[in-house]
Amino acid sequence: MPQYICPSCKAVLKREQPLPAGKKLRCPKCETVFAPPVPKVVGQVQKKDEDEDRNPYAVKQDEDVDERKREDMERAAEGFVRDRFKKSKRGPASKEVVRPSNFLLASGVFNCTIALITFLIGGGTLVFWDFFYSEGPSTPPPGVKYSEWEAQRKAGQVKMSDEERAAKIIERCIIMAIAAFYFIMGSIICVGAFKMRTLESRGWGFAGAIVSILTGILFIQLLVGIWCIVVLNNQLVKDGFAEEKPPEV
């Protein structure tokens, strides 16, 4: 049903049929004569509202788009619009450091694993003291046949001297100390790789790379350390480390 609103008293006038174009209405309330705009049908308005409620993400037509937005869209299509927002430098930097930092972390884990196994092997002979009393020297003394010496050894007649026992203990202690040193160095490599991966500390990244070069057991660890140093000297990566980390939400 067509509806017309009086411009003077805001009364709503209803008609069974739409008012022909060019005709005027007289308000029965305030007697104002006015030419109404194109009438709106209630059913059509409700249908449009229901369609918008059903699909709140409906695409607007060109006539509903703001003129300024339309100009920006046209300029963007032609390649003339530039991004007005400052881009973060941490994203490109993270892309550069992710692979070398992962290899550096693997290098540190490898060193820690080998060091831990060596420490357990070296310390095992110190825990089981029977080894020093049941085992004799590994070679027979001069002038004694190996068969005779081996028979005496199996019979428990060959004992390790105090000097040999002390040398064995010192040897195991040195092995354990070296293993502990390599475990600490491996831990430094792991921390440096983590700090490099998260762009928290460029200095720790350099420390982990240098330690990997100096204490790497495998040749590939030397290459990984050099690779990390080259990446850390990249200007793109420097800018990523220099940018402040965004606050966590």
C-alpha positions as a Markdown table, in Angstrom:
| # | Residue | x | y | z |
|---|---|---|---|---|
| 1 | Met | 0.0 | 0.0 | 0.0 |
| 2 | Pro | 1.5 | 3.4 | -1.0 |
| 3 | Gln | 2.3 | 5.7 | 1.9 |
| 4 | Tyr | 2.9 | 9.5 | 1.8 |
| 5 | Ile | 4.3 | 11.7 | 4.6 |
| 6 | Cys | 3.1 | 15.2 | 5.0 |
| 7 | Pro | 6.1 | 17.6 | 5.1 |
| 8 | Ser | 4.3 | 19.9 | 7.6 |
| 9 | Cys | 2.8 | 17.7 | 10.3 |
| 10 | Lys | 4.5 | 14.4 | 9.4 |
| 11 | Ala | 1.2 | 12.6 | 9.2 |
| 12 | Val | 1.2 | 9.4 | 7.2 |
| 13 | Leu | -1.3 | 9.3 | 4.4 |
| 14 | Lys | -2.2 | 5.9 | 2.9 |
| 15 | Arg | -3.9 | 5.3 | -0.5 |
| 16 | Glu | -5.2 | 2.2 | -2.1 |
| 17 | Gln | -3.7 | 3.1 | -5.5 |
| 18 | Pro | -0.4 | 5.0 | -6.1 |
| 19 | Leu | -0.9 | 8.7 | -6.8 |
| 20 | Pro | -0.3 | 9.5 | -10.5 |
| 21 | Ala | 2.8 | 11.5 | -11.4 |
| 22 | Gly | 2.2 | 15.3 | -11.2 |
| 23 | Lys | -0.7 | 15.0 | -8.8 |
| 24 | Lys | -0.8 | 16.7 | -5.4 |
| 25 | Leu | -2.3 | 15.6 | -2.1 |
| 26 | Arg | -4.0 | 17.6 | 0.7 |
| 27 | Cys | -3.3 | 16.6 | 4.2 |
| 28 | Pro | -6.6 | 16.1 | 6.1 |
| 29 | Lys | -4.9 | 17.0 | 9.4 |
| 30 | Cys | -3.2 | 20.4 | 8.6 |
| 31 | Glu | -4.7 | 21.1 | 5.1 |
| 32 | Thr | -1.2 | 21.4 | 3.6 |
| 33 | Val | -1.1 | 20.7 | -0.2 |
| 34 | Phe | 2.1 | 19.0 | -1.3 |
| 35 | Ala | 3.5 | 16.9 | -4.2 |
| 36 | Pro | 4.7 | 13.6 | -2.7 |
| 37 | Pro | 7.8 | 11.8 | -4.0 |
| 38 | Val | 7.6 | 8.4 | -5.6 |
| 39 | Pro | 5.7 | 6.2 | -3.1 |
| 40 | Lys | 7.3 | 3.3 | -1.3 |
| 41 | Val | 5.4 | 0.1 | -1.1 |
| 42 | Val | 5.5 | -1.4 | 2.4 |
| 43 | Gly | 5.8 | -5.0 | 1.1 |
| 44 | Gln | 8.8 | -4.1 | -1.0 |
| 45 | Val | 10.5 | -2.3 | 1.9 |
| 46 | Gln | 10.0 | -5.3 | 4.2 |
| 47 | Lys | 11.3 | -7.6 | 1.5 |
| 48 | Lys | 14.4 | -5.6 | 1.0 |
| 49 | Asp | 15.0 | -5.5 | 4.8 |
| 50 | Glu | 14.5 | -9.2 | 5.1 |
| 51 | Asp | 17.0 | -9.8 | 2.2 |
| 52 | Glu | 19.6 | -7.6 | 4.0 |
| 53 | Asp | 19.0 | -9.5 | 7.3 |
| 54 | Arg | 19.4 | -12.8 | 5.6 |
| 55 | Asn | 22.6 | -11.8 | 3.8 |
| 56 | Pro | 24.4 | -9.1 | 5.8 |
| 57 | Tyr | 27.5 | -9.5 | 3.6 |
| 58 | Ala | 25.6 | -8.8 | 0.4 |
| 59 | Val | 27.7 | -6.8 | -2.2 |
| 60 | Lys | 26.5 | -3.3 | -2.7 |
| 61 | Gln | 25.8 | -2.0 | -6.1 |
| 62 | Asp | 28.0 | 0.7 | -7.7 |
| 63 | Glu | 25.4 | 3.4 | -6.9 |
| 64 | Asp | 25.7 | 2.6 | -3.2 |
| 65 | Val | 29.5 | 3.0 | -3.1 |
| 66 | Asp | 30.9 | 6.3 | -1.9 |
| 67 | Glu | 32.3 | 8.4 | -4.6 |
| 68 | Arg | 35.7 | 8.6 | -2.9 |
| 69 | Lys | 35.9 | 4.9 | -2.5 |
| 70 | Arg | 35.0 | 4.4 | -6.1 |
| 71 | Glu | 37.8 | 6.7 | -7.2 |
| 72 | Asp | 40.3 | 4.7 | -5.0 |
| 73 | Met | 39.1 | 1.5 | -6.5 |
| 74 | Glu | 39.6 | 2.8 | -10.0 |
| 75 | Arg | 43.1 | 4.1 | -9.1 |
| 76 | Ala | 44.0 | 0.9 | -7.4 |
| 77 | Ala | 43.0 | -1.0 | -10.5 |
| 78 | Glu | 45.3 | 1.2 | -12.5 |
| 79 | Gly | 48.2 | 0.7 | -10.0 |
| 80 | Phe | 48.3 | 4.3 | -8.8 |
| 81 | Val | 47.2 | 3.7 | -5.1 |
| 82 | Arg | 49.9 | 3.1 | -2.5 |
| 83 | Asp | 49.5 | 1.5 | 0.8 |
| 84 | Arg | 49.0 | 4.3 | 3.4 |
| 85 | Phe | 49.9 | 2.0 | 6.3 |
| 86 | Lys | 53.4 | 1.2 | 7.4 |
| 87 | Lys | 54.4 | -2.4 | 6.8 |
| 88 | Ser | 56.1 | -4.4 | 9.5 |
| 89 | Lys | 59.7 | -5.4 | 8.8 |
| 90 | Arg | 59.5 | -8.4 | 11.2 |
| 91 | Gly | 57.6 | -10.5 | 8.7 |
| 92 | Pro | 60.2 | -10.5 | 5.9 |
| 93 | Ala | 63.0 | -10.9 | 8.5 |
| 94 | Ser | 61.3 | -14.0 | 10.0 |
| 95 | Lys | 61.0 | -15.5 | 6.6 |
| 96 | Glu | 64.8 | -15.1 | 6.1 |
| 97 | Val | 65.9 | -16.5 | 9.5 |
| 98 | Val | 63.4 | -19.5 | 9.8 |
| 99 | Arg | 65.5 | -22.0 | 7.9 |
| 100 | Pro | 69.0 | -21.2 | 9.1 |
| 101 | Ser | 67.7 | -21.0 | 12.7 |
| 102 | Asn | 66.1 | -24.4 | 12.5 |
| 103 | Phe | 69.4 | -25.9 | 11.2 |
| 104 | Leu | 71.2 | -24.1 | 14.0 |
| 105 | Leu | 68.8 | -25.5 | 16.6 |
| 106 | Ala | 69.4 | -29.0 | 15.1 |
| 107 | Ser | 73.1 | -28.5 | 15.5 |
| 108 | Gly | 72.8 | -27.6 | 19.1 |
| 109 | Val | 70.5 | -30.5 | 19.9 |
| 110 | Phe | 73.0 | -32.9 | 18.2 |
| 111 | Asn | 75.9 | -31.6 | 20.3 |
| 112 | Cys | 73.9 | -31.9 | 23.5 |
| 113 | Thr | 72.8 | -35.4 | 22.7 |
| 114 | Ile | 76.4 | -36.6 | 21.9 |
| 115 | Ala | 77.7 | -34.8 | 25.0 |
| 116 | Leu | 75.1 | -36.5 | 27.2 |
| 117 | Ile | 75.8 | -40.0 | 25.9 |
| 118 | Thr | 79.5 | -39.4 | 26.3 |
| 119 | Phe | 79.0 | -38.2 | 29.9 |
| 120 | Leu | 77.0 | -41.2 | 30.8 |
| 121 | Ile | 79.5 | -43.6 | 29.3 |
| 122 | Gly | 82.5 | -41.9 | 31.0 |
| 123 | Gly | 80.7 | -41.7 | 34.3 |
| 124 | Gly | 79.4 | -45.2 | 34.2 |
| 125 | Thr | 82.9 | -46.7 | 35.0 |
| 126 | Leu | 83.2 | -44.4 | 38.0 |
| 127 | Val | 79.9 | -45.5 | 39.4 |
| 128 | Phe | 80.6 | -49.2 | 39.0 |
| 129 | Trp | 83.8 | -49.5 | 41.0 |
| 130 | Asp | 84.2 | -53.2 | 40.4 |
| 131 | Phe | 85.6 | -52.4 | 37.0 |
| 132 | Phe | 88.8 | -51.1 | 38.5 |
| 133 | Tyr | 89.3 | -54.1 | 40.7 |
| 134 | Ser | 88.3 | -57.0 | 38.4 |
| 135 | Glu | 89.9 | -55.7 | 35.2 |
| 136 | Gly | 93.6 | -55.7 | 34.7 |
| 137 | Pro | 95.8 | -54.0 | 32.1 |
| 138 | Ser | 94.6 | -54.3 | 28.5 |
| 139 | Thr | 98.0 | -55.8 | 27.4 |
| 140 | Pro | 100.2 | -58.4 | 29.0 |
| 141 | Pro | 103.5 | -57.3 | 30.6 |
| 142 | Pro | 106.8 | -57.8 | 28.8 |
| 143 | Gly | 108.0 | -61.4 | 28.7 |
| 144 | Val | 104.6 | -63.0 | 29.4 |
| 145 | Lys | 102.8 | -64.9 | 26.7 |
| 146 | Tyr | 99.4 | -63.6 | 25.7 |
| 147 | Ser | 97.7 | -67.0 | 26.2 |
| 148 | Glu | 99.1 | -67.4 | 29.7 |
| 149 | Trp | 98.2 | -63.8 | 30.6 |
| 150 | Glu | 94.7 | -64.2 | 29.3 |
| 151 | Ala | 94.2 | -67.4 | 31.3 |
| 152 | Gln | 95.4 | -65.6 | 34.5 |
| 153 | Arg | 93.1 | -62.7 | 33.7 |
| 154 | Lys | 90.1 | -65.0 | 33.4 |
| 155 | Ala | 91.1 | -66.7 | 36.6 |
| 156 | Gly | 91.1 | -63.3 | 38.4 |
| 157 | Gln | 94.8 | -63.4 | 39.1 |
| 158 | Val | 95.6 | -60.2 | 37.1 |
| 159 | Lys | 94.8 | -57.0 | 39.1 |
| 160 | Met | 95.1 | -53.4 | 38.1 |
| 161 | Ser | 97.8 | -51.5 | 39.9 |
| 162 | Asp | 97.1 | -48.3 | 41.8 |
| 163 | Glu | 98.9 | -46.2 | 39.2 |
| 164 | Glu | 96.8 | -47.7 | 36.4 |
| 165 | Arg | 93.6 | -47.3 | 38.4 |
| 166 | Ala | 94.4 | -43.6 | 39.1 |
| 167 | Ala | 95.1 | -43.1 | 35.4 |
| 168 | Lys | 91.8 | -44.6 | 34.5 |
| 169 | Ile | 89.9 | -42.4 | 36.9 |
| 170 | Ile | 91.6 | -39.3 | 35.6 |
| 171 | Glu | 90.8 | -40.4 | 32.0 |
| 172 | Arg | 87.1 | -40.8 | 32.8 |
| 173 | Cys | 87.0 | -37.5 | 34.6 |
| 174 | Ile | 88.5 | -35.7 | 31.6 |
| 175 | Ile | 86.0 | -37.4 | 29.3 |
| 176 | Met | 83.1 | -36.2 | 31.6 |
| 177 | Ala | 84.5 | -32.7 | 31.7 |
| 178 | Ile | 84.7 | -32.5 | 27.9 |
| 179 | Ala | 81.2 | -33.9 | 27.6 |
| 180 | Ala | 79.9 | -31.3 | 30.1 |
| 181 | Phe | 81.7 | -28.5 | 28.2 |
| 182 | Tyr | 80.1 | -29.6 | 24.9 |
| 183 | Phe | 76.7 | -29.9 | 26.5 |
| 184 | Ile | 77.0 | -26.3 | 27.7 |
| 185 | Met | 78.1 | -25.2 | 24.2 |
| 186 | Gly | 75.2 | -27.1 | 22.6 |
| 187 | Ser | 72.8 | -25.3 | 25.0 |
| 188 | Ile | 74.2 | -21.9 | 23.9 |
| 189 | Ile | 73.7 | -22.9 | 20.3 |
| 190 | Cys | 70.1 | -23.8 | 21.1 |
| 191 | Val | 69.4 | -20.6 | 22.9 |
| 192 | Gly | 71.0 | -18.6 | 20.1 |
| 193 | Ala | 68.9 | -20.4 | 17.5 |
| 194 | Phe | 65.7 | -19.7 | 19.5 |
| 195 | Lys | 66.5 | -16.0 | 19.9 |
| 196 | Met | 67.3 | -15.8 | 16.2 |
| 197 | Arg | 64.1 | -17.5 | 15.2 |
| 198 | Thr | 61.9 | -15.2 | 17.3 |
| 199 | Leu | 63.9 | -12.1 | 16.4 |
| 200 | Glu | 64.5 | -11.4 | 20.1 |
| 201 | Ser | 68.3 | -11.0 | 20.1 |
| 202 | Arg | 70.7 | -10.7 | 17.2 |
| 203 | Gly | 73.7 | -11.0 | 19.6 |
| 204 | Trp | 72.5 | -14.4 | 20.8 |
| 205 | Gly | 72.1 | -15.5 | 17.2 |
| 206 | Phe | 75.7 | -14.6 | 16.5 |
| 207 | Ala | 76.8 | -16.3 | 19.7 |
| 208 | Gly | 75.1 | -19.6 | 18.7 |
| 209 | Ala | 76.5 | -19.4 | 15.1 |
| 210 | Ile | 80.0 | -18.8 | 16.3 |
| 211 | Val | 79.8 | -21.6 | 18.9 |
| 212 | Ser | 78.5 | -24.0 | 16.2 |
| 213 | Ile | 81.5 | -23.1 | 14.1 |
| 214 | Leu | 84.1 | -23.6 | 16.9 |
| 215 | Thr | 82.6 | -26.7 | 18.6 |
| 216 | Gly | 80.7 | -28.4 | 15.8 |
| 217 | Ile | 81.4 | -32.1 | 15.7 |
| 218 | Leu | 80.3 | -32.5 | 12.0 |
| 219 | Phe | 81.5 | -30.4 | 9.1 |
| 220 | Ile | 77.9 | -29.4 | 8.3 |
| 221 | Gln | 77.7 | -27.6 | 11.6 |
| 222 | Leu | 80.5 | -25.3 | 10.4 |
| 223 | Leu | 78.5 | -24.5 | 7.3 |
| 224 | Val | 75.3 | -23.9 | 9.3 |
| 225 | Gly | 77.2 | -21.4 | 11.5 |
| 226 | Ile | 78.6 | -19.5 | 8.5 |
| 227 | Trp | 75.1 | -19.5 | 6.9 |
| 228 | Cys | 73.6 | -18.0 | 10.1 |
| 229 | Ile | 76.2 | -15.3 | 10.2 |
| 230 | Val | 75.6 | -14.3 | 6.6 |
| 231 | Val | 71.8 | -14.1 | 7.2 |
| 232 | Leu | 72.2 | -12.1 | 10.4 |
| 233 | Asn | 74.3 | -9.5 | 8.4 |
| 234 | Asn | 71.5 | -9.1 | 5.9 |
| 235 | Gln | 70.0 | -5.6 | 6.1 |
| 236 | Leu | 66.5 | -6.9 | 5.9 |
| 237 | Val | 67.1 | -9.1 | 8.9 |
| 238 | Lys | 68.8 | -6.2 | 10.8 |
| 239 | Asp | 65.7 | -4.1 | 10.3 |
| 240 | Gly | 63.5 | -6.9 | 11.6 |
| 241 | Phe | 65.6 | -7.2 | 14.8 |
| 242 | Ala | 65.6 | -3.4 | 15.2 |
| 243 | Glu | 61.8 | -3.1 | 15.0 |
| 244 | Glu | 60.0 | -3.4 | 18.3 |
| 245 | Lys | 58.0 | -6.6 | 18.9 |
| 246 | Pro | 54.2 | -5.9 | 18.8 |
| 247 | Pro | 52.4 | -6.3 | 22.1 |
| 248 | Glu | 50.6 | -9.6 | 22.6 |
| 249 | Val | 46.9 | -9.4 | 22.6 |
